[in-house]
């Protein structure tokens, strides 16, 4: 049975999704489109790549000059007609990501949750750095309270560097006549805040963004049904499998392993498999490396791997 939440999503998407097609290839970033688009601004887990104090094989390859730096997981929506942009998460890589959006001007930020890779980039909006004015920051109820009642984030609001905009689960924010965002609460390690994912809807296409979630079966909504309802799905790919961190209790940091997600998504049609773009890779994940054979294996199964700079039309 389709859940009420998925029915809401599907209803919202009917008007903005002309047809479900396989995810298109990345567009040359030197020639940005002249219509509303989504851009992948980063693909790494909260600590980025290379990771702090990391002597593991992947990080070693970076220091040997064999791998490139990877920015922290983030998406942006750009309206080139008005030179406006909105970010999904404010990451520790904020400086570079904001630069990569130029000449488009940041209008707002949608936060997913209160883990360090997803909101701490707000610090760059303060008077010590940008001294921004009235940047809209969209936050779920606990995230809103966290920002308003804890420094230094409360100072951003007090000085009107940011305007905290409350959002709710399963509600939609209309940003323009062509662009809307629907929040959806997902289960995660919610020590300080709840965790949100988003459905980003343009005039023709829609995209799901869930960079962090516990196991898919903990969510009362069927992820397969949600993927069916959108055109792109950027989903949690933190760990490839449970053997990635020897000696670490993986139950303390639950995420859907890539091998679990690909098994669950195997029931999808080839068209729907192509919508799936794994993102938010831990520094130990082989998918964060440029030419690792695991990447080819995942693609051979019909799925995609998010790449920094990738652009899709909405």
N, C-alpha and C positions, 0 to 999 in steps of 0.2 A: 504494500500500500504506500502511495506517495504521501509524505508528511505534509502537514499544513505549511511548514516553512518553505519546502520546495515548491509547493503550489503558488505561494506568494512570489517566489523568485521567478518562476516560469511566467506568471502573469505579467510581472514587471518587464520581462525580457521580450515578450511577444512583439511589443511595439518598436523595439530598438534592434532586433536581430532579424535581418531579412531572411537569412538561411544559415544553417550550420555547415561550414566548409572546413576542410583541413587547414590547420594553422599554416600561414604563409611563411616564406623564408624571411630572414632579416633583410631590411632595406639598407642600402648604402647610407651610412650616417652622414656622409659629406653632402648628400642630396636629400634633406628632410622633406617629407611630403607637405603639401599645401592644405591638408585637411587634418581633422582631429586624429591624433595618434597616441599610442602608448609606447613608452620606451623603457627598457630594462636598464636601470642605473647601477646595479650591483647584484652579485650573486652569492656572496659569501655569508656564512653564519656571523653572529654578532661581533666576534673578535677580528673579522677580516682575514685576509690571506696575504702575507704570512701571519701567523698567529703569534701573540706575545709569548716569549720564553718557550718557543717551540723548537725542539731538536728532532722532530719526527721526519720521516723520509720526504713527505710532500714539501714541508718548509725548507728542508735542506736543498731540495731542487731549486727553490727560488733563490736562495743565497749563492747557489752555484751558477746562477744566470740561466737556468733551464726552464724557468716558469715566470710568468708575469704576475704582478700584483693584482689582487682581486678586491674590488670594493664591496662593502657590506650590502646585503640584500635590500633592494629598493626598486620601486617602479615610479614612473611619472607619467602624467597625462599632459599633453601639450596641445594647445589650440593656437596654431600658427597664424590664423587670421587676426587674432587679437594679441599675439605675442604673450600669452599667458600660460602658466604651468602650475600643476598641483603635484605634490609628492605624496607617496604612500610609504610612510615611516621617515623619521628624522634620524639618520644613522651617524656613527662616528666618522663616516666618509663624507659627511655633509658638504664640506668645502669643495671637494672635487666634483661631487655630484651637482651642486648648484652651478658650478662653472660649466659643466657639460650641458646644462640647460640653456645657456646663453644663446641668443639674445632674449629669450623668453623670460618673463618676470614671474617670480614665485607669488602665487595668490593664496595658497593654503596647503596644509599638511594633514593627511589622515593617519592617525596613529593606530597601530594594531595592539600594542600592549606595553607593559612596564618592564621589559628586559632591556639590558643596556644597548643592544644593537638597534633598537627600534624607536627610542625617543630621545636619547642623550644628545643627538645632533641639534636639538632645540637650543642648546647653550650658545651656539654661534649666532643666534638671533638677538642675544642680549647686548647691553651697552658696551661690554668689554670687546665686542667684535663688530657686528653689523649695526646694532642699534636699530633694528627693523621697526616698522610701524604697522600695527594692526594686521599681522599675518594671521589668517584664520587657522586654528588648530582644532580639528575635529576629534572628539574623544568620547568613548563610552563612559557610563556613569562613574565607575570606580577609577578609571583613568583620569576623568575630569577632576574628581576629588583629590587624587594623588598629586596632580599638578598644582591645584589651587591651594593645597594645605602644606606643601613641602617646598623649602628653598633648595636650590635657586630658582626653581621653575615658577614658584609663586611670584617672584620678582618680575619675571617676564610678563605676567599678566598685570601686575600692579603698574608697571611702566608702559603698558599697552604695546609692548613689543609683539605680543601675541594676543589674540582674542580667542578664548576657549569657546568652541561651539559644541554644545551637547548633542550627541547622537544616541540612538537606541537600536537594539537588535531588531532586524527585519524592517527597518524604516529607511526611506530613501531621501537623499539630499539632492536637490536639483541645482546644479552649478551653472547651467546655461540651457538654451533651447536644444542643445545637442549632447549634453553630458550630464549624467547623474551617477550617484554612488549609493549602493545599498549595503548597510552593515549587517554582518551576521556573526553572532557570538559562537566561539568554538572552544572546546575544552583544552586547557593547557596548564602549565604550572603557574597558577594565578596567585603568586605570593602577595603582590601589591595591587594588581589590577586584574580585570577580566581580559580576555583576549578576543580580538575581532579579526575576522576576514572581511573581504569586500568583493562585491560584484560591481564592476565598473562598466557602465553602459554608454555607448556612443550612438550615433545616428543609424549605424548599420551593424555593428558588432559589439560583443560584450566579452569581458574578461573577468575571471575569478582570481583572487589573490589571497592565498592562505600560506604565508611563509612559515608559520609555527602552529602546530597542533599536536596533541597527544595521539594515540592510536586512532585510526579512522573509526573503529567500532565504538569508541567512547562518545562519538558525536551522534546526537539523536537524529540528525539528518543524513541521508544516504549520499555520500560523495559522488557515487556513480550517477545518480539522478541529477545532481547539480552540474556535473561535467556535461551531461546530455543537454542541459538547458543553456549552456554558454558556448562561445566560439573559441575561447582560449582559457586555459586553466594553469596558472602559475602556482604550484603547490610545493609543500614542504618536502625537501629532499636532503635534509640535514645529514643523515647517515646512510651509507650504502647497505650495511648489514650489522648484525649484533656483535661481530668480531672486531669491529673497527677500533675500539678502545680497550685493549687487554687490561684486565685488573680493575676495570671500572664497572660498577653496577649500573647497567643501562636503564634499569627501571627508575633510577633517580632523574634521568633526563629523557623521558619517553618522547619518541617521535616515530612516525611511520617509516620504517626502513624502506629504501628504494626497492629491495627485493619483495617486501610485503606489498607495497603499492602496485608494482608491476603485476604481481599475482592477482590482486584484487581487480585491477583495471583490465585484465586479460579478457574479461567478458565484454568490453566495449567493442564497438565496430571499429574498423580501421580509421574511419573518418574521426570518430571520437577519441581514439588513442592519440591521433596527431594533434589534438588540442592540448594535451598534457605537456607542460614544460616544468621540469623539476628545477627548483631554485633553493637558495639558503643552504649552501653546502658547507659542512664543517671542514676545517683545515685538513682533516684526516681522510676525507671522502675522495676516492679516486676520480669522481666526476668533476672535481674542481681543477684537475690537471688538464692541460691543453690537448694532449694526444693519447690519453690513457685508453687501452682497449675496451674497458668497461663502458666508455661513452658510446663506442660503436655498437656494443651489444644492446645497450638500452635503445638506441635508435633503430637497430634491426628489429626490435620488438614492436616498433611503431610509435614510440614515444619521442619527445623532444627534450633538450636540455637548454635552459635559458642561458643566453650569452650576453655579457655586458655590451650595451650599445644596440642591441636588437630592437627593432621598431616594428610594430604591427598597427595597421589602420583600424580605427574604431568607427 
